[in-house]
Amino acid sequence: MNPFLALVRKELRLYFNSPIAYIFLTVFLALSSWFFFRGFFLIGQADVRGFFSFLPWIFLFLIPALTMRLWAEEARQGTIETLLTSSLPLRQVVLGKFIASFVFLLIALAASLTLPISIHFIGSLDWGVVTAGYIGALLLGASYIAVGLFLSALTGNQIVAFISSVVVLFAFFILGQSIVTFALPGFVVPFFEFFSLGNHYDATIRGVIDTRDVLYYLSFSALFLYFNYLAINAQK
């Protein structure tokens, strides 16, 4: 098997060989369903935007829990030396860990499709909004994973990696929200809004996929993967 694909497969297998995968999937589906149906019957509309509006906050804690061990555990167990001296280039090692986490997130979101499918049988559901919402969730999740990986690479302690990831992601998400920008000078507000993860995600909830939002998320993820590469390369 190709060494890169073998690494991705190994990382995925590590998830499912431990309770992490099953706890993540259970908590994710339970929380997303509870938050969604708590308001769904009050609204009385076949609409899943409530589900997507809660996802960033669920991701805020679950994705750091998913990524905190990826480098920190390697450092703690001393297996990072073996990984870094293998024939696989470092950039592929970083990308392999990212892809494994992204595939796991994709599995979790695929499992949540039971929600819109159930709503579809209750009323007329706009599948364009659903599709845009899932694309936005995947792009946002990829950004969260990239940040979590980078911060995991900076420490050998999983708890530190988890807490720092939650804090940094929270800061990036609310960066352009009114709770932050109301006290800022007007000329800097557009910059805060542009760099906010939350502002770019809001458009996808409304069913709008803007290429600028897609490019932002791809660039954001690539930047933090590059930071991850630099952090591990410095250790190497």
C-alpha positions as CSV (number, residue, x, y, z in Angstrom):
1,M,0.0,0.0,0.0
2,N,1.1,3.6,-0.7
3,P,2.8,4.9,2.5
4,F,0.7,8.0,2.6
5,L,-2.6,6.0,2.4
6,A,-1.2,3.6,5.0
7,L,-0.7,6.5,7.4
8,V,-4.2,7.8,6.8
9,R,-5.6,4.3,7.4
10,K,-3.5,3.9,10.5
11,E,-4.8,7.2,12.0
12,L,-8.4,6.3,11.2
13,R,-7.9,2.9,12.8
14,L,-6.5,4.5,15.9
15,Y,-9.7,6.5,16.3
16,F,-11.9,3.4,16.0
17,N,-9.7,1.2,18.1
18,S,-10.2,3.4,21.0
19,P,-13.4,4.8,22.7
20,I,-12.7,8.3,21.1
21,A,-14.6,7.6,17.9
22,Y,-17.7,6.1,19.5
23,I,-17.8,8.8,22.2
24,F,-17.4,11.5,19.6
25,L,-20.1,10.1,17.3
26,T,-22.5,9.5,20.2
27,V,-22.0,13.0,21.8
28,F,-22.1,14.7,18.4
29,L,-25.4,13.1,17.3
30,A,-27.0,13.4,20.7
31,L,-26.1,17.1,21.1
32,S,-27.0,18.1,17.5
33,S,-30.3,16.3,17.7
34,W,-31.2,17.7,21.1
35,F,-30.4,21.3,20.2
36,F,-32.2,21.0,16.8
37,F,-35.4,19.3,18.0
38,R,-35.6,21.6,21.0
39,G,-36.5,24.5,18.8
40,F,-37.9,22.6,15.7
41,F,-41.3,21.9,17.1
42,L,-41.7,25.5,18.4
43,I,-41.0,27.0,15.0
44,G,-43.2,24.5,13.1
45,Q,-41.3,24.7,9.8
46,A,-39.4,22.1,7.8
47,D,-36.1,23.9,8.2
48,V,-32.6,22.6,9.3
49,R,-30.9,26.0,9.6
50,G,-31.2,25.6,13.4
51,F,-29.1,22.5,13.2
52,F,-26.3,24.2,11.3
53,S,-26.3,27.2,13.5
54,F,-25.5,25.0,16.5
55,L,-22.7,23.1,14.7
56,P,-19.9,25.6,15.2
57,W,-20.4,25.5,19.0
58,I,-20.6,21.7,19.1
59,F,-17.4,21.6,16.9
60,L,-15.7,24.1,19.2
61,F,-15.4,21.4,21.9
62,L,-15.6,18.1,20.0
63,I,-13.0,18.8,17.3
64,P,-10.2,19.9,19.8
65,A,-11.0,16.6,21.6
66,L,-10.5,14.8,18.3
67,T,-7.2,16.5,17.4
68,M,-5.5,17.0,20.8
69,R,-3.9,13.6,20.7
70,L,-2.7,13.5,17.1
71,W,0.8,15.1,17.8
72,A,0.7,15.3,21.6
73,E,0.3,11.6,22.0
74,E,3.1,10.9,19.6
75,A,5.4,13.1,21.6
76,R,4.3,11.6,24.9
77,Q,4.9,8.0,23.7
78,G,8.1,8.8,21.9
79,T,6.8,7.5,18.6
80,I,7.2,10.9,16.9
81,E,10.9,10.2,16.3
82,T,10.1,7.0,14.4
83,L,7.5,8.9,12.4
84,L,9.8,11.8,11.5
85,T,12.6,9.5,10.5
86,S,10.4,7.4,8.2
87,S,10.7,7.6,4.4
88,L,7.5,9.6,4.2
89,P,8.1,13.4,3.8
90,L,7.0,15.5,6.7
91,R,4.5,17.4,4.7
92,Q,2.7,14.2,3.8
93,V,2.7,13.1,7.5
94,V,1.0,16.4,8.4
95,L,-1.4,16.1,5.5
96,G,-2.2,12.5,6.4
97,K,-3.2,13.3,9.9
98,F,-5.3,16.1,8.7
99,I,-7.1,14.0,6.1
100,A,-7.7,11.2,8.6
101,S,-9.4,13.6,11.0
102,F,-11.4,15.2,8.1
103,V,-12.6,11.8,7.0
104,F,-13.7,11.0,10.5
105,L,-15.6,14.3,10.6
106,L,-17.2,13.5,7.2
107,I,-18.4,10.2,8.7
108,A,-20.0,12.1,11.7
109,L,-21.7,14.6,9.4
110,A,-22.9,11.7,7.1
111,A,-24.5,10.1,10.2
112,S,-26.3,13.3,10.9
113,L,-28.1,13.1,7.6
114,T,-30.9,11.3,9.4
115,L,-32.0,14.7,10.7
116,P,-32.8,16.4,7.3
117,I,-34.1,13.1,5.9
118,S,-36.6,12.8,8.8
119,I,-37.6,16.5,8.3
120,H,-38.1,15.8,4.5
121,F,-40.9,13.4,5.3
122,I,-42.6,15.9,7.6
123,G,-42.6,18.8,5.3
124,S,-41.1,20.4,2.1
125,L,-37.4,20.8,2.8
126,D,-35.1,23.0,0.8
127,W,-32.2,20.7,-0.1
128,G,-30.2,23.5,-1.5
129,V,-29.9,25.0,1.9
130,V,-29.1,21.6,3.4
131,T,-26.3,21.1,0.8
132,A,-24.9,24.5,1.4
133,G,-25.0,24.0,5.1
134,Y,-23.1,20.7,5.0
135,I,-20.5,22.2,2.7
136,G,-20.1,25.1,5.1
137,A,-19.8,22.7,8.0
138,L,-17.1,20.6,6.3
139,L,-15.1,23.8,5.5
140,L,-15.5,25.1,9.0
141,G,-14.6,21.7,10.4
142,A,-11.5,21.5,8.3
143,S,-10.4,24.9,9.6
144,Y,-11.0,23.7,13.2
145,I,-9.0,20.5,12.5
146,A,-6.0,22.5,11.1
147,V,-5.9,24.8,14.1
148,G,-6.2,21.8,16.5
149,L,-3.4,19.9,14.8
150,F,-1.1,22.9,14.9
151,L,-1.7,23.5,18.6
152,S,-1.3,19.7,19.3
153,A,2.1,19.9,17.7
154,L,3.2,22.6,20.1
155,T,2.8,20.6,23.3
156,G,3.1,17.1,24.6
157,N,0.2,17.5,26.9
158,Q,-3.3,16.6,25.5
159,I,-5.2,18.8,28.0
160,V,-3.1,21.8,27.1
161,A,-3.7,21.1,23.4
162,F,-7.4,20.8,24.0
163,I,-7.8,24.0,26.1
164,S,-5.6,26.1,23.8
165,S,-7.5,24.9,20.7
166,V,-10.9,25.8,22.3
167,V,-9.7,29.3,23.2
168,V,-8.1,30.0,19.8
169,L,-11.0,28.7,17.8
170,F,-13.5,30.6,19.9
171,A,-11.5,33.8,19.3
172,F,-11.4,33.3,15.5
173,F,-15.1,32.4,15.4
174,I,-16.4,35.5,17.3
175,L,-13.7,37.8,15.8
176,G,-16.2,39.6,13.5
177,Q,-19.3,39.3,15.6
178,S,-21.0,42.5,16.9
179,I,-20.1,41.7,20.5
180,V,-16.4,42.3,19.4
181,T,-16.7,44.9,16.7
182,F,-19.1,47.3,18.4
183,A,-16.2,48.9,20.4
184,L,-13.7,49.0,17.5
185,P,-13.0,52.0,15.2
186,G,-15.0,51.7,12.0
187,F,-12.1,51.4,9.7
188,V,-10.8,48.1,11.3
189,V,-14.2,46.4,11.5
190,P,-14.1,45.0,7.9
191,F,-10.8,43.4,8.6
192,F,-12.1,41.7,11.7
193,E,-15.2,40.6,9.8
194,F,-13.1,39.1,7.0
195,F,-10.9,37.1,9.3
196,S,-13.8,35.8,11.4
197,L,-14.6,32.1,10.9
198,G,-18.2,32.8,12.0
199,N,-19.0,35.5,9.4
200,H,-18.0,33.3,6.5
201,Y,-20.0,30.4,7.9
202,D,-23.2,32.5,8.3
203,A,-23.6,32.8,4.6
204,T,-23.7,29.0,4.1
205,I,-26.5,28.6,6.6
206,R,-28.6,30.9,4.4
207,G,-27.9,28.6,1.4
208,V,-25.3,30.7,-0.2
209,I,-22.0,29.3,-1.3
210,D,-19.7,32.2,-2.1
211,T,-16.3,31.4,-3.7
212,R,-14.7,34.0,-1.4
213,D,-15.9,32.0,1.6
214,V,-14.6,28.8,0.2
215,L,-11.2,30.3,-0.7
216,Y,-11.0,31.8,2.8
217,Y,-11.6,28.5,4.5
218,L,-9.2,26.7,2.2
219,S,-6.5,29.3,2.8
220,F,-7.1,29.3,6.5
221,S,-6.7,25.5,6.7
222,A,-3.6,25.6,4.5
223,L,-2.0,28.3,6.6
224,F,-2.4,26.4,9.8
225,L,-1.2,23.2,8.2
226,Y,1.9,25.1,7.1
227,F,2.3,26.3,10.7
228,N,2.0,22.7,11.8
229,Y,4.7,21.7,9.3
230,L,7.0,24.4,10.6
231,A,6.4,23.4,14.3
232,I,7.2,19.7,13.7
233,N,10.1,20.5,11.4
234,A,11.6,22.6,14.1
235,Q,11.4,19.6,16.5
236,K,12.9,17.4,13.8
